[in-house]
Amino acid sequence: MANLFFLVSGEFESLSFSELKAILAAEGFTYAVTEFLDQTVRLQADAQSVREVLRRSGYTRVCAQELFVCEANDEAIVKAASGADFEAVLCDGETFEVRIRRIKEYATKEATMKYERLLGKLILQNAPKAKVDLKKPQKTFFGVLTNGKLLFGVKMGEVVPKPFVERRARKKPFFHPSAMNAKLARCMVNLAHAQSGSYVLDPFSGTGSTLIEASLIGCKAVGIDVQRHMAKGTLKNIRHFGLEPEGVIAADSRKLPLSRVDCVVTDPPYGRSSTTMKSSTKAIVEGIFSSVYPFLGRGQRICIASPKTLNVKRIGEQYGYRHLESHFAYVHRSLTREVAVFEKV
Ligand SMILES: C[S@@+](CC[C@H](N)C(=O)[O-])C[C@H]1O[C@@H](n2cnc3c(N)ncnc32)[C@H](O)[C@@H]1O
C-alpha cells in the first residue's frame, strides 16, 4: 500500500471525493482514507490504482505519492524535508521541478512561491546530482497548501481538462439545452460503479452525455429516449467521438425493451428544457425505479440527477432501493440539483 494524496476540483468537492472512492471500489482496490482536507484527500492504496483514477475521473485534478506532511511554515518544512529521501526519487541525477498549489485562502501566492524555492534548495542539498528543469523535468515534486498544512510528494499524474472541454454540449453535433456537462456525466458513471464491459443504461439519453462518458471508460452503452429525434441525436453524438453504443432505442423507458442492465446513470426530464411528455417528473422517476428493478442484481446501482424538491431518496426507498448518498449542486434560483446514488437491496 502506498501513501497517496489527490487534489480534486473545488467546484463540487463532495462529489469529487465520492467519485474518487467509487473509482477505487469499482476497480476492486481496497483503500483507507487517512484524512479529508479542503480539496485534498490523503489515503493508502495500491499505487496501481492511480492509473485507474487518471483514466476514469472527471473531478480529480492531480495524484501524488506522499513524501511528507507538515505544518505550513519554514521551520516545519525544513524539518520534514530533512527526513525525506529525495535522492531515492531522483535516481542518478534526474531533472526535477517543484510545483505547489494553494487552496483557497490557506496561503498567499508569495508564500507558495517561497516554499517552492525553499523545497527546490532542500532537494538539491539532498540529491546534489539532480538538476532543476522547469520546462521538461523528468520528475515533478508536487505540494498542496491546505488547512494550514503542506502535503508534499511526487506527482504521479494529472487529469487533463481539455478532452472534457472538447466534449462540451455546444461542441457536439447534436445540441439540446438539457444536455449535462461531460465532467458531471463522467462522475455519475463512476458513482454507479460502472465497470469496463458492463451494460450502462441511460433511460433518458437525450444528447448522450452519460453514454459517451460510459463508452470512453469501456462500458457497453444502452440508450433509450421516447422522442425519436432525441434518440437519433444520442446516436449521432456517440458516433461523433468514434464510439459505438450497444444500442439506442426510441421507446418509453417505463416499459423497458431490455433483458440486461448492470447499472443505470440518468438525468430524467424536469419539464423545463426537456419534455416529460405530459407526465410529471415524479411519475417518470417512479416509472424508472420500477421498470429497471427486475433487471438489476443485488448491489447494482442507479445514479440519478433530479431537482432537490423531488425528494428522490424517498421515491427510491419506496421502490425497494437503498439510498447510499446524495450531493447537491446549486444550478440557479429555482433549481438545485440532487445527484443521488441507490443500490438494489
Ligand atoms: C434531461 S433530458 C436528458 C439529458 C441528457 N442527460 C443529456 O445530457 O443530454 C431528458 C430526456 O428524456 C426524454 N424522455 C422524456 N420522457 C421519457 C420517457 N418516458 N421515456 C424515455 N425518454 C423520455 C426526453 O425526450 C429528453 O430527451
The ligand as an ORCA input file, in Angstrom:
! r2SCAN-3c Opt
* xyz 0 1
  C     -32.975     15.932    -19.290
  S     -33.073     15.162    -20.857
  C     -31.675     14.154    -20.772
  C     -30.438     14.922    -20.912
  C     -29.232     14.050    -21.070
  N     -28.728     13.616    -19.771
  C     -28.181     14.822    -21.847
  O     -27.098     15.089    -21.284
  O     -28.431     15.159    -22.965
  C     -34.391     14.061    -20.693
  C     -34.752     13.254    -21.928
  O     -35.761     12.317    -21.509
  C     -36.611     12.063    -22.627
  N     -37.859     11.484    -22.115
  C     -38.943     12.112    -21.554
  N     -39.853     11.206    -21.158
  C     -39.344      9.981    -21.455
  C     -39.822      8.655    -21.282
  N     -40.990      8.393    -20.699
  N     -39.034      7.636    -21.709
  C     -37.844      7.875    -22.299
  N     -37.354      9.120    -22.508
  C     -38.084     10.158    -22.081
  C     -36.736     13.413    -23.306
  O     -37.053     13.232    -24.674
  C     -35.318     14.005    -23.091
  O     -34.510     13.796    -24.218
*
